[in-house]
Amino acid sequence: MFKVIIVEDEKPILDLMKYVIGHNPNYNIIGAFTNPLEALACLPLLKPDVVFLDVEMPRMNGLELAQKIVELSDEIRIIFTTAYRQYALDAFEVFAFDYILKPVTPAAIERVASRLIKQQKPALPAEKGDKTASIRCFGGFEVRNREGVTIRFPTRKSEELFAFFLCHPGKELSKWHLVDLLWPQMQEDRSSHNLHNTIYRLKKILKEHQIGMDIQNTNEGYRMEVSDFMYDVLAFERQRSALNGVLQDHVHVEWLCSLYKGPLLERRDYMWKTSLEEGYVKQYTLLVRSLIESDMLAQEWTKAELRLDAYLSLYPLHEEMNQLLMDIFIHSGNTEKITKHYERFAASYRREIGLEPPQEMRDRMTTYII
């Protein structure tokens, strides 16, 4: 996974890029800036692998910033984003790795990821047998085989059943519960037949693509054994049960947060995922909050702000985290950011909820500007 910084002076475009890049499993966004000077100052601290860089910016344009980045480290890969193709030639004069024409699309981001991965291979040789499949359940649902090819399920029900198994790893699942879940209106004999066929198809897919999992028959139904295979939901499940929920070391928490790309099985309308999704959001919020508290104790305000920016790109109306960000602006002396941030929050709240922001938020804002 490549550590990424995004520099884009227009906030709506920056938010779009965070969304598109953040949903690609090859990237972990560790910083996002509208001010190129702030990005340059944070570069030695964050140590990114890749910088997505807008060409047309005030104060310091993208080409100037790229030159500064190259002077600091020739290992950072610079990807220019521009609305004008003619900038590409200038970009490569400062050793840009690639460029993307706006508007940035998932396909363009994936193309760059493929180039980055190919370039990385000679430096990190691996035997064919060392490759592993990958599964992502947060921020969408994606299953890739050992060659990195996305697996297509034969039916929607087979995809949903696999997703359900993934969200209940190692647990015995009643045959009748699965039948009611997937075919609630169907007659018993027909629904049982459908379940049997769907299980057979899933087992075949897992074996053909060498996923490293197996669905086993039990007395009452089925259980999916994950063996040594690891994926995002399983990592969160194990963290939740370890030491009665006590948070692990800082590096482990950072890793867990990097796995979280958005809501559970996003864009899948599975009715059963609602309560699970709420639980994972709370867990993710707790993890991020623990990291932010550590940053605040160390007075590392920029790191805390970056974590909150990443969180709010997923959940922009979370009241506690918005309040915490404004508190950090106070502590760090960036009071000029408070009003702008609150205005964006209030506008989003009115647009999405149809109401004024909560009274507590308005009262807190009043204390900030007095």
C-alpha positions in Angstrom: 0.0 0.0 0.0 1.4 3.4 -1.0 1.4 6.3 1.5 -0.2 9.3 -0.3 -0.3 13.1 0.1 -2.7 15.2 -1.9 -2.1 18.9 -2.6 -5.0 20.7 -4.2 -6.0 24.3 -3.5 -9.7 23.9 -4.3 -11.5 22.2 -1.4 -14.3 20.6 -3.4 -11.7 19.0 -5.8 -9.6 18.0 -2.8 -12.6 16.2 -1.2 -13.3 14.5 -4.5 -9.7 13.3 -4.8 -9.7 12.0 -1.2 -12.8 10.0 -2.0 -11.6 8.6 -5.3 -8.0 7.8 -4.1 -9.2 6.6 -0.7 -11.5 4.0 -2.2 -8.5 2.4 -4.1 -7.0 -0.4 -2.0 -3.5 0.4 -3.2 -3.4 3.8 -1.4 -3.4 5.1 2.2 -3.9 8.8 2.4 -1.7 10.3 5.1 -2.2 14.0 4.3 -4.3 16.4 2.3 -3.5 20.1 1.9 -5.0 23.1 0.2 -1.9 25.1 1.0 1.3 24.0 -0.8 3.6 25.6 1.7 2.0 23.6 4.5 2.4 20.4 2.5 6.1 21.2 2.0 6.6 21.8 5.7 4.9 18.5 6.6 6.7 16.4 4.0 9.7 15.3 6.2 7.3 14.3 9.0 4.8 12.3 6.8 7.4 10.7 4.5 4.9 9.8 1.6 5.6 7.4 -1.2 3.4 9.3 -3.6 2.3 13.0 -3.9 -0.8 13.9 -6.1 -0.1 17.5 -6.9 -2.2 20.2 -8.6 -0.3 22.2 -11.1 -2.3 25.5 -10.9 -2.0 26.9 -7.4 -1.4 30.3 -5.8 1.6 31.2 -3.6 3.6 28.3 -5.0 2.5 26.4 -8.2 2.7 22.7 -8.6 5.8 22.8 -10.7 7.7 24.8 -8.1 6.5 22.6 -5.3 7.6 19.5 -7.3 11.1 20.9 -7.6 11.3 21.4 -3.9 10.0 17.8 -3.3 12.6 16.4 -5.6 15.3 18.3 -3.7 14.1 16.8 -0.4 13.8 13.2 -1.8 14.2 11.7 -5.2 12.3 8.6 -4.1 8.9 10.3 -3.8 6.7 9.7 -6.9 5.0 12.9 -8.1 1.7 12.6 -9.9 0.5 15.9 -11.4 -3.2 16.7 -11.7 -4.1 19.3 -14.3 -6.9 20.5 -16.5 -4.4 21.3 -19.3 -2.5 18.6 -21.3 0.3 21.1 -22.2 1.5 21.1 -18.6 2.6 17.5 -19.0 5.9 18.2 -20.7 6.8 20.8 -18.0 5.8 18.2 -15.4 8.3 15.6 -16.6 11.1 18.1 -16.6 10.9 17.9 -12.8 10.9 14.2 -12.8 7.1 13.7 -12.4 6.2 10.0 -12.4 2.9 10.5 -14.2 0.1 13.0 -14.7 -3.7 12.8 -14.7 -6.1 15.1 -16.5 -9.0 16.5 -14.5 -11.6 15.5 -13.5 -9.8 12.7 -11.7 -11.5 9.3 -12.2 -11.2 5.9 -10.4 -9.8 4.5 -13.7 -7.0 7.1 -13.9 -6.1 6.4 -10.2 -6.0 2.7 -10.9 -3.8 3.2 -14.0 -1.3 5.1 -11.9 -1.5 2.4 -9.2 -0.7 -0.3 -11.8 2.4 1.7 -12.9 3.6 2.2 -9.3 3.2 -1.6 -8.6 5.0 -2.6 -11.7 7.9 -0.3 -10.9 8.1 -1.6 -7.4 8.3 -5.3 -8.5 12.0 -5.3 -9.5 13.0 -3.8 -6.1 10.8 -6.3 -4.2 11.2 -9.6 -6.0 8.7 -12.3 -5.0 8.1 -15.8 -6.1 4.8 -16.5 -7.8 3.7 -18.6 -4.9 4.2 -15.7 -2.5 1.3 -13.7 -4.0 -1.9 -13.7 -2.0 -5.5 -12.8 -2.7 -7.0 -9.7 -1.2 -10.5 -8.8 0.2 -11.9 -5.4 1.0 -15.2 -5.0 2.8 -14.8 -1.4 4.1 -15.7 1.3 1.6 -17.2 -1.2 -0.9 -16.8 -4.9 -1.6 -13.9 -6.2 -3.6 -12.3 -9.6 -3.9 -9.1 -10.1 -5.9 -7.3 -13.3 -6.7 -3.5 -13.9 -6.4 -2.9 -12.2 -9.8 -4.8 -9.1 -8.7 -7.8 -9.8 -10.9 -11.2 -8.8 -9.5 -13.4 -11.9 -8.9 -16.9 -11.7 -10.4 -19.6 -13.7 -8.6 -22.0 -15.7 -10.7 -25.1 -14.4 -8.9 -26.0 -11.6 -6.5 -27.0 -14.1 -3.9 -23.6 -15.8 -4.0 -21.9 -12.5 -3.6 -24.1 -11.6 -0.7 -23.7 -15.0 1.0 -19.9 -14.6 0.8 -20.1 -11.1 2.2 -22.2 -12.5 5.1 -19.6 -15.2 5.8 -16.8 -12.6 5.8 -18.6 -10.6 8.4 -19.0 -13.6 10.6 -15.6 -15.3 10.4 -15.3 -18.7 12.1 -18.9 -18.6 13.4 -21.3 -21.4 12.9 -24.3 -20.1 10.8 -27.6 -21.9 10.9 -28.8 -23.2 7.6 -32.3 -21.9 8.3 -31.0 -18.5 9.2 -29.1 -18.2 5.9 -32.2 -19.4 4.0 -34.4 -16.8 5.7 -31.8 -14.1 5.1 -31.5 -14.7 1.3 -34.8 -16.2 0.2 -37.3 -15.1 2.9 -40.4 -15.5 0.7 -39.5 -18.8 -1.0 -40.8 -22.3 -0.1 -38.6 -24.3 2.2 -37.6 -27.1 -0.2 -36.7 -24.7 -3.0 -34.8 -22.2 -0.7 -32.8 -25.1 0.8 -31.9 -26.3 -2.7 -30.8 -22.7 -3.6 -28.6 -22.5 -0.5 -26.9 -25.8 -1.3 -26.1 -24.8 -4.9 -24.9 -21.3 -3.8 -22.6 -22.9 -1.2 -21.2 -25.3 -3.8 -20.5 -22.3 -6.2 -18.7 -20.4 -3.5 -16.5 -23.3 -2.5 -15.6 -23.8 -6.1 -14.7 -20.1 -6.5 -12.6 -20.1 -3.4 -10.7 -23.2 -4.6 -10.2 -22.0 -8.2 -8.9 -18.6 -7.2 -6.8 -20.0 -4.2 -8.4 -17.5 -1.8 -7.2 -19.5 1.2 -10.6 -20.0 2.9 -13.0 -22.9 3.1 -16.7 -23.2 3.9 -17.3 -26.2 6.0 -20.5 -28.1 6.8 -21.5 -28.3 10.5 -24.3 -30.0 12.4 -26.6 -27.0 12.1 -25.3 -25.3 9.0 -22.0 -23.9 7.8 -18.9 -22.1 9.0 -16.2 -20.3 7.0 -12.6 -21.0 8.2 -10.2 -18.3 7.3 -7.0 -20.1 8.4 -4.1 -17.6 8.1 -5.9 -15.3 5.6 -6.3 -11.7 6.7 -8.7 -9.0 5.5 -10.1 -5.7 6.9 -13.2 -6.9 8.8 -11.3 -9.9 10.3 -8.6 -7.5 11.6 -11.2 -5.3 13.2 -13.0 -8.3 14.7 -9.7 -9.6 16.3 -8.9 -6.2 17.6 -12.3 -5.9 19.2 -12.0 -9.2 21.0 -8.3 -8.9 22.0 -7.7 -7.9 25.7 -11.4 -7.2 26.2 -11.3 -4.3 23.8 -8.2 -2.6 25.1 -6.4 -0.8 22.3 -3.2 -2.3 21.0 0.1 -0.5 20.4 0.2 2.7 18.3 1.5 1.1 15.2 -1.2 -1.6 15.3 -3.9 1.1 15.6 -2.4 3.0 12.7 -2.6 -0.1 10.6 -6.2 -0.8 11.5 -7.2 2.8 10.6 -5.4 2.4 7.2 -7.6 -0.6 6.5 -10.8 1.4 7.0 -11.8 2.9 3.6 -15.4 3.7 4.4 -18.7 2.2 5.6 -19.1 -1.6 5.6 -19.9 -3.0 2.2 -20.7 0.5 0.9 -23.1 0.6 -2.1 -24.5 -2.8 -1.2 -28.0 -2.7 0.0 -27.9 -5.7 2.3 -30.4 -5.3 5.1 -28.5 -7.4 7.6 -25.4 -5.2 7.5 -26.9 -2.1 9.3 -26.1 -3.0 12.9 -22.7 -4.4 11.9 -21.9 -1.2 10.1 -22.9 1.0 13.1 -20.6 -1.1 15.3 -17.6 -0.7 12.9 -18.1 3.0 12.6 -18.0 3.3 16.4 -14.9 1.1 16.5 -13.1 3.1 13.8 -14.1 6.4 15.6 -12.6 5.1 18.8 -9.4 4.1 17.1 -9.0 7.4 15.3 -9.8 9.3 18.5 -7.1 7.4 20.4 -4.5 8.4 17.8 -5.7 12.0 17.9 -5.4 12.1 21.7 -1.8 10.9 21.4 -1.1 13.6 18.9 -2.6 16.3 21.1 -0.6 15.1 24.1 2.5 15.5 22.0 1.2 18.8 20.7 1.5 17.5 17.1 -1.4 19.6 15.9 -0.8 19.1 12.2 -0.9 15.3 12.5 -4.1 15.5 14.6 -5.7 17.8 12.0 -4.7 15.4 9.1 -6.3 12.5 10.9 -9.5 14.5 11.4 -9.5 15.6 7.8 -9.3 11.9 6.7 -12.1 11.0 9.1 -14.4 13.8 8.1 -13.9 13.0 4.4 -15.9 9.8 5.3 -18.3 11.2 7.9 -18.5 15.0 7.3 -21.4 15.5 9.7 -20.0 13.8 12.8 -20.5 16.4 15.4 -17.9 15.3 18.0 -15.1 15.1 15.4 -16.0 18.5 13.9 -15.9 20.0 17.4 -12.6 18.4 18.0 -11.1 19.8 14.8 -12.2 23.3 15.8 -10.6 22.7 19.3 -7.4 21.7 17.5 -7.5 24.9 15.5 -7.6 26.8 18.8 -4.7 24.9 20.3 -2.6 25.3 17.2 -3.3 29.0 16.8 -5.1 28.5 13.5 -8.1 30.4 14.6 -8.7 31.8 11.1 -9.7 28.3 10.0 -12.5 27.9 12.6 -15.1 30.2 10.9 -14.5 28.7 7.4 -14.7 25.2 8.7 -17.9 25.8 10.6 -19.5 27.5 7.6 -18.8 24.4 5.5 -20.2 22.2 8.2 -23.3 24.2 8.6 -23.9 24.3 4.8 -23.5 20.6 4.5 -25.8 20.0 7.5 -28.5 22.1 6.1 -28.2 20.4 2.7 -28.1 16.9 4.0 -30.3 17.1 7.1 -32.6 20.0 6.2 -32.0 21.7 9.6 -29.8 24.2 11.3 -26.7 22.7 13.0 -27.4 21.4 16.6 -27.6 24.1 19.3 -24.5 22.7 21.0 -22.4 23.3 17.9 -23.7 26.8 17.5 -23.0 27.6 21.1 -19.5 26.2 20.8 -18.9 28.3 17.7 -20.0 31.4 19.7 -17.4 30.7 22.3 -14.7 30.3 19.7 -15.3 33.7 18.0 -15.7 35.8 21.2 
